[in-house]
């Protein structure tokens, strides 16, 4: 025998039983095919991000990207993945010819890097940069194309840096 502590529980039980008895297997197919139902549906959540372990020492693993200045110049931004400390160098173009001397200067200042994480942009996917890094015994790691979250630390810094520049000028 069922025991209910309130009439609301009886109503909930009755509603649940009536909904279950009315549900047919083909209802799910119909709902999935209706554009109105699909338009109001929440998208599937993204897959969980598998992160790498943080490096154990300073300046061994870095992430590199570009930011833009309002005068048309660019900023080469290097983030130390251990401490999240940024270093920036102003460059006029985003060519490989401008990247290599700036990276060489940072390597001379901070010790040699073990890994550099970049996107697949034109300045970073050149054979010349890959050969230079190989000559310095540095592993060049490219992130997944069109997935900037893979370089989250440097991407977040670029967004913050760009916002600060725009606020300063405004």
C-alpha positions in Angstrom: 0.0 0.0 0.0 1.3 3.5 -0.9 1.7 6.0 1.8 1.8 9.7 0.9 2.6 12.5 3.2 0.8 15.1 1.2 -1.6 15.6 -1.6 1.2 17.1 -3.8 3.0 13.8 -3.8 -0.1 12.1 -5.0 -0.4 14.6 -7.8 3.2 14.2 -8.8 2.9 10.4 -8.9 -0.3 10.6 -11.0 1.3 13.1 -13.4 4.4 11.0 -13.8 2.4 7.8 -14.5 0.2 9.6 -17.0 3.3 11.0 -18.9 5.0 7.7 -19.0 2.0 5.9 -20.2 1.5 8.4 -23.1 5.1 8.3 -24.2 5.8 6.1 -27.3 9.1 5.2 -28.8 8.4 7.1 -32.0 7.8 10.3 -30.1 11.6 10.8 -29.7 12.1 10.5 -33.4 9.4 13.1 -34.1 10.8 15.6 -31.6 14.3 15.2 -33.0 13.1 15.9 -36.5 11.1 19.1 -35.7 13.2 22.2 -36.4 11.4 24.2 -33.7 12.5 21.7 -31.1 16.0 21.6 -32.4 16.3 25.4 -32.4 15.4 25.6 -28.7 17.6 22.7 -27.7 20.8 23.4 -25.8 24.0 22.4 -27.7 25.9 19.5 -26.5 28.5 20.5 -24.0 32.1 20.5 -25.3 34.3 17.6 -24.6 36.4 17.9 -21.5 39.7 19.6 -22.0 42.7 17.4 -21.5 45.4 19.7 -20.1 49.1 19.1 -20.0 50.9 19.1 -16.7 52.5 22.4 -15.9 56.2 22.5 -16.3 58.3 22.2 -13.1 60.8 25.0 -13.8 60.8 28.5 -15.2 61.1 29.2 -19.0 61.2 25.6 -20.1 57.7 25.6 -21.8 56.4 28.8 -23.4 53.4 29.8 -25.4 53.7 32.3 -28.2 51.1 34.4 -30.0 50.6 37.9 -31.6 48.6 40.8 -30.3 47.8 44.0 -32.3 48.4 47.6 -31.5 46.2 50.4 -32.8 49.0 51.9 -35.0 49.2 48.7 -37.1 52.2 47.2 -35.3 52.1 43.9 -33.7 53.3 42.5 -30.3 55.0 39.2 -30.1 53.7 37.8 -26.8 55.6 35.0 -25.0 54.0 33.5 -21.8 56.1 31.4 -19.4 53.8 28.4 -18.8 55.3 27.9 -15.3 54.6 31.3 -13.8 52.4 32.9 -16.5 54.9 35.8 -16.7 54.6 37.6 -20.1 57.3 39.0 -22.2 56.4 41.2 -25.2 58.3 42.5 -28.2 57.0 45.0 -30.7 57.3 43.9 -34.3 56.3 45.7 -37.5 55.3 42.5 -39.3 54.3 39.0 -38.4 56.8 37.4 -40.7 59.1 34.6 -39.7 62.0 37.0 -40.2 60.8 39.1 -37.3 59.9 36.1 -35.1 63.3 34.4 -35.0 65.5 37.3 -33.8 62.9 38.1 -31.0 62.8 34.5 -29.9 66.6 34.3 -30.0 66.8 37.4 -27.8 64.4 35.9 -25.3 66.3 32.6 -25.3 69.5 34.5 -24.6 67.8 36.3 -21.7 65.9 33.5 -20.1 67.8 30.4 -21.0 66.9 27.9 -23.7 63.4 26.8 -24.0 62.5 23.1 -24.1 59.1 23.5 -25.8 57.4 26.3 -27.7 53.6 26.1 -28.2 52.2 28.1 -31.1 49.2 28.1 -33.4 49.5 27.2 -37.1 49.6 30.8 -38.2 51.9 31.7 -41.1 54.8 33.0 -38.9 54.9 29.9 -36.8 54.4 27.1 -39.4 57.4 28.1 -41.6 60.2 25.7 -42.2 62.8 28.4 -41.3 61.4 28.7 -37.7 61.2 24.9 -37.3 64.8 24.5 -38.4 65.9 27.3 -36.1 64.2 25.7 -33.1 65.6 22.3 -34.0 69.1 23.8 -34.0 68.4 25.1 -30.5 67.2 21.7 -29.3 63.7 23.1 -28.7 60.6 21.1 -29.5 58.0 23.1 -31.5 54.4 22.1 -30.6 51.5 23.2 -32.7 48.1 23.4 -31.2 44.9 22.1 -32.8 43.8 24.5 -35.7 40.8 26.7 -34.9 40.9 25.7 -31.2 42.6 28.6 -29.4 41.6 27.2 -26.0 44.6 24.9 -26.4 46.8 27.9 -25.8 44.6 29.3 -23.1 47.2 31.2 -21.1 48.5 33.2 -24.0 45.1 33.7 -25.6 43.7 35.0 -22.4 46.7 37.4 -22.0 46.2 38.6 -25.6 42.5 39.4 -24.9 43.4 41.2 -21.7 46.2 43.1 -23.4 44.0 44.2 -26.3 41.2 45.3 -23.9 43.7 47.4 -21.9 45.0 49.0 -25.1 41.5 49.9 -26.2 40.5 51.3 -22.8 43.7 53.4 -22.6 43.0 55.0 -25.9 39.3 55.6 -25.4 
